[in-house]
Amino acid sequence: MVMSSTDALRGRIEKSLKRICEVATPTLRKFETHDLLEVTGLTDSGLMGDVATYLVGLRVDSVSSLLQIRNTLSDSPLDRAELVRNVVAIVGDPPSSLPKERKTDERNPWLAEGIWYLCLHAAHHKPTLHPYGQILALAPPHVHPKDHGFDIAGIFENGDGLGFSAVETKAYEKYPDKALSDAAATFRVMDSGGFDQRARQFVSTARDTMSDEQQSKISASLWQQRRAYIANPHYDSAAPVRWDGKRRSLRGWPSDLVMGVCLMPNPIVSFSEYFDGLSEKMYEIAQGLTSVE
């Protein structure tokens, strides 16, 4: 039986997601100004191939907003070429040729966002990977790392009902404190209504694709009624930082509108080398899928 490249990718994503759910381990703690959810295992070297597989899938829209894995490309030469083109737009062709500035300003931020998109997708199957409940839906990821708007948006459910999560991801190798400050500044913009249009668009689109029972629980202005902020700094594990004390940039929340603020840090051993290796894996997977028979 001949397997298409898109069928092969779908099967690999499903297997990778299952392994990631098995390995990723969350630990939640609470402090005066914020919650802290630390997830270990996600960026271990042994899971790099699984993470790379998922990110290749994101580049060709293989994950629906309701977190179903789908085939979006035909097996034509044009679609196979598009798969490779979408991947190399981020990682380079070959990855070793990508200038350092593009790695810092474009590649690493997109990969970091994709890694945490994966984490929140896994929270659909393993709810403890999200601090406030099971993820039901995620907004599509950015196509380009310099696209505007919050990085990741999700709808979650817990015993108190449904809510809206806004996630701000930063990839600052040596400056995790600045990453947090910049994320908090984005949340202040959201407080003032700066992202209302995108939030409404996502909530309306997700609601239309849900079951009648779920639709009855979601108002068109869900994000204005019950939302959470998640700051997600990615940085080299050698950078000196502690997340267990008071954080001035996070004062003022929770509020009547914001039910919680959580830090989900991702310290990465050998930050630059990890992203280089992840890029190589994505490139290898994309090239391999063009020759599936």
C-alpha positions as CSV (number, residue, x, y, z in Angstrom):
1,M,0.0,0.0,0.0
2,V,1.4,3.4,-1.0
3,M,1.3,6.0,1.8
4,S,1.1,9.7,0.9
5,S,3.4,12.2,2.5
6,T,0.5,13.9,4.2
7,D,-0.8,10.7,5.6
8,A,2.7,10.0,6.9
9,L,3.0,13.4,8.5
10,R,-0.4,13.0,10.2
11,G,0.5,9.7,11.6
12,R,3.9,11.0,12.9
13,I,2.3,14.0,14.5
14,E,-0.2,11.8,16.4
15,K,2.5,9.5,17.7
16,S,4.7,12.5,18.7
17,L,1.9,14.2,20.5
18,K,1.2,11.0,22.5
19,R,4.9,10.7,23.5
20,I,5.1,14.3,24.5
21,C,2.0,13.9,26.8
22,E,3.7,10.9,28.4
23,V,7.0,12.7,29.1
24,A,6.1,16.3,29.8
25,T,5.7,16.7,33.6
26,P,4.0,19.8,35.1
27,T,4.6,21.3,38.6
28,L,2.3,24.1,39.7
29,R,3.1,26.5,42.6
30,K,1.4,29.7,43.7
31,F,3.0,33.0,44.8
32,E,1.7,36.4,45.8
33,T,1.9,38.0,42.4
34,H,1.6,35.0,40.1
35,D,1.2,31.3,39.6
36,L,4.2,29.3,38.4
37,L,3.8,26.2,36.2
38,E,7.1,24.5,35.3
39,V,7.0,21.8,32.6
40,T,10.0,19.5,32.4
41,G,10.8,17.1,29.6
42,L,9.4,19.0,26.7
43,T,12.7,20.2,25.3
44,D,14.8,17.2,26.3
45,S,17.1,16.1,23.5
46,G,15.3,12.7,23.3
47,L,12.0,14.5,22.3
48,M,13.6,16.8,19.7
49,G,12.4,14.7,16.8
50,D,8.8,14.7,18.2
51,V,8.8,18.4,18.7
52,A,10.3,18.9,15.2
53,T,7.6,16.7,13.6
54,Y,4.8,18.7,15.3
55,L,6.3,22.0,14.2
56,V,6.5,20.8,10.6
57,G,2.8,20.1,10.9
58,L,2.1,23.6,12.1
59,R,3.9,25.0,9.0
60,V,1.3,23.3,6.8
61,D,-1.7,23.9,9.0
62,S,-2.1,20.3,10.1
63,V,-3.6,21.2,13.5
64,S,-7.2,22.6,13.5
65,S,-8.4,25.1,16.0
66,L,-10.2,22.3,17.8
67,L,-6.9,20.4,18.0
68,Q,-7.6,17.7,15.5
69,I,-4.8,16.5,13.4
70,R,-5.7,16.8,9.7
71,N,-4.4,16.4,6.2
72,T,-4.3,19.9,4.5
73,L,-2.1,19.1,1.5
74,S,-2.6,16.8,-1.5
75,D,0.3,14.5,-2.5
76,S,1.0,16.5,-5.6
77,P,4.5,17.7,-6.4
78,L,3.3,21.3,-5.9
79,D,2.0,20.6,-2.4
80,R,5.1,18.6,-1.5
81,A,7.2,21.6,-2.6
82,E,5.0,23.9,-0.5
83,L,5.6,21.8,2.6
84,V,9.4,22.2,2.2
85,R,9.1,25.9,1.3
86,N,7.0,26.7,4.4
87,V,9.6,24.9,6.6
88,V,12.7,26.5,5.1
89,A,11.0,30.0,5.4
90,I,11.7,29.6,9.1
91,V,14.7,27.4,9.4
92,G,16.7,28.3,6.3
93,D,17.8,26.2,3.3
94,P,19.9,24.7,4.6
95,P,19.5,25.6,8.2
96,S,23.3,26.2,8.6
97,S,23.0,29.1,6.1
98,L,20.6,31.2,8.2
99,P,22.3,34.4,9.4
100,K,22.6,34.9,13.2
101,E,20.4,37.9,13.1
102,R,17.5,35.9,11.5
103,K,18.0,33.1,14.0
104,T,17.6,35.6,16.9
105,D,14.9,37.8,15.5
106,E,12.8,35.4,13.5
107,R,13.6,31.7,13.7
108,N,14.0,31.3,17.5
109,P,10.8,33.3,18.4
110,W,8.7,31.3,15.9
111,L,10.1,28.0,17.2
112,A,9.6,29.0,20.8
113,E,6.0,29.9,20.1
114,G,5.5,26.6,18.3
115,I,6.9,24.6,21.2
116,W,4.4,26.2,23.6
117,Y,1.6,25.8,21.1
118,L,2.5,22.1,21.3
119,C,2.5,22.3,25.1
120,L,-1.0,23.7,25.1
121,H,-2.2,21.3,22.5
122,A,-1.0,18.5,24.8
123,A,-3.0,20.2,27.6
124,H,-6.2,19.1,25.7
125,H,-5.2,15.5,26.5
126,K,-3.3,16.2,29.7
127,P,-5.1,19.2,31.4
128,T,-2.4,19.8,34.0
129,L,-0.1,21.2,31.3
130,H,-2.3,24.3,31.4
131,P,-2.6,26.1,34.8
132,Y,-6.3,26.8,34.7
133,G,-8.0,23.9,33.0
134,Q,-8.3,21.7,29.9
135,I,-7.6,23.5,26.6
136,L,-10.5,23.1,24.2
137,A,-9.3,25.3,21.3
138,L,-6.3,27.3,20.1
139,A,-6.1,30.2,17.7
140,P,-4.0,29.5,14.6
141,P,-0.3,30.1,15.2
142,H,1.5,33.0,13.6
143,V,2.7,32.3,10.0
144,H,5.6,34.8,10.4
145,P,7.3,35.5,13.7
146,K,6.8,39.3,13.2
147,D,3.0,39.0,12.9
148,H,1.2,41.3,15.3
149,G,-1.1,40.3,18.1
150,F,-0.7,38.0,21.1
151,D,1.3,34.9,20.4
152,I,-1.1,32.1,21.4
153,A,-4.8,32.3,22.4
154,G,-6.8,29.4,23.8
155,I,-10.2,28.6,25.2
156,F,-10.1,26.4,28.3
157,E,-12.6,24.7,30.6
158,N,-12.6,23.9,34.3
159,G,-15.1,23.4,37.1
160,D,-16.0,27.1,37.1
161,G,-16.8,27.2,33.4
162,L,-14.9,28.4,30.3
163,G,-12.2,31.0,30.0
164,F,-9.8,32.6,27.6
165,S,-6.0,32.3,27.9
166,A,-3.6,34.8,26.3
167,V,0.0,33.5,26.0
168,E,3.0,35.8,25.3
169,T,6.1,33.9,24.3
170,K,9.6,35.4,24.3
171,A,12.9,33.8,23.2
172,Y,15.6,35.8,24.9
173,E,18.7,33.6,25.4
174,K,20.4,35.6,28.1
175,Y,17.6,37.9,29.4
176,P,14.7,36.0,31.0
177,D,13.8,38.9,33.2
178,K,13.3,41.2,30.2
179,A,11.3,38.5,28.6
180,L,8.8,38.6,31.5
181,S,8.7,42.4,31.5
182,D,8.0,42.5,27.8
183,A,5.3,39.9,28.1
184,A,3.7,41.8,31.0
185,A,3.7,45.0,28.9
186,T,1.7,43.1,26.2
187,F,-0.8,42.0,28.8
188,R,-1.3,45.7,29.8
189,V,-2.1,46.5,26.1
190,M,-4.7,43.7,26.2
191,D,-6.2,45.2,29.4
192,S,-6.7,48.4,27.5
193,G,-8.5,46.6,24.6
194,G,-5.6,46.6,22.2
195,F,-6.2,43.0,21.0
196,D,-10.0,42.9,21.2
197,Q,-10.6,42.5,17.5
198,R,-8.3,39.4,17.2
199,A,-9.7,37.9,20.4
200,R,-13.3,38.4,19.2
201,Q,-12.4,36.8,15.8
202,F,-10.9,33.8,17.4
203,V,-13.7,33.2,19.9
204,S,-16.4,33.6,17.3
205,T,-14.6,31.2,14.9
206,A,-13.9,28.6,17.5
207,R,-17.5,28.8,18.9
208,D,-19.0,28.2,15.4
209,T,-17.1,24.9,15.1
210,M,-17.9,23.5,18.6
211,S,-20.8,21.3,19.6
212,D,-24.2,22.9,20.5
213,E,-23.5,22.1,24.2
214,Q,-20.1,23.9,24.1
215,Q,-21.5,26.8,22.1
216,S,-24.2,27.4,24.8
217,K,-21.4,28.1,27.3
218,I,-19.4,30.6,25.2
219,S,-20.4,34.2,24.8
220,A,-19.0,36.2,21.9
221,S,-17.1,38.3,24.5
222,L,-15.7,35.5,26.5
223,W,-12.2,37.1,26.7
224,Q,-13.7,40.2,28.3
225,Q,-15.4,38.2,31.1
226,R,-12.9,35.6,32.2
227,R,-9.4,35.4,31.0
228,A,-5.9,34.4,32.1
229,Y,-2.5,35.7,31.2
230,I,0.5,33.3,30.7
231,A,4.0,34.7,30.3
232,N,6.3,32.1,28.6
233,P,10.0,33.1,28.5
234,H,12.4,30.7,26.7
235,Y,16.0,31.2,27.7
236,D,19.3,29.4,28.3
237,S,19.2,27.4,31.5
238,A,22.6,28.9,32.5
239,A,21.0,32.4,32.8
240,P,20.6,33.4,36.5
241,V,16.9,33.9,37.3
242,R,14.4,32.9,40.0
243,W,10.7,32.8,39.5
244,D,9.5,32.1,43.0
245,G,9.4,35.6,44.4
246,K,7.3,38.7,44.0
247,R,7.3,40.2,40.5
248,R,6.7,43.9,40.2
249,S,5.7,43.7,36.6
250,L,2.9,41.3,37.5
251,R,1.3,43.4,40.3
252,G,-2.3,44.5,39.8
253,W,-3.6,41.1,38.8
254,P,-5.7,39.1,39.4
255,S,-8.6,41.6,38.9
256,D,-12.3,41.5,38.2
257,L,-11.4,40.7,34.6
258,V,-8.2,38.7,34.9
259,M,-8.7,35.5,36.9
260,G,-5.0,34.6,37.0
261,V,-1.5,35.3,35.8
262,C,0.9,32.5,35.3
263,L,4.6,32.1,34.5
264,M,5.5,29.1,32.3
265,P,9.2,29.4,31.9
266,N,11.2,27.2,29.5
267,P,14.9,27.0,30.5
268,I,16.7,25.3,27.6
269,V,20.1,23.6,28.1
270,S,22.5,25.0,25.4
271,F,19.8,27.4,24.0
272,S,21.4,28.2,20.6
273,E,22.5,24.6,20.0
274,Y,19.0,23.3,20.8
275,F,17.3,25.6,18.3
276,D,20.0,24.8,15.7
277,G,19.4,21.1,16.2
278,L,15.6,21.5,16.1
279,S,15.9,23.4,12.8
280,E,18.0,20.6,11.3
281,K,15.4,18.0,12.4
282,M,12.6,20.0,10.8
283,Y,14.5,20.4,7.6
284,E,15.3,16.7,7.6
285,I,11.7,15.7,8.2
286,A,10.4,18.1,5.5
287,Q,12.9,16.8,2.9
288,G,12.1,13.2,3.8
289,L,8.4,13.7,3.3
290,T,8.9,14.7,-0.2
291,S,10.3,11.3,-1.0
292,V,7.7,9.1,0.8
293,E,6.5,6.3,-1.3
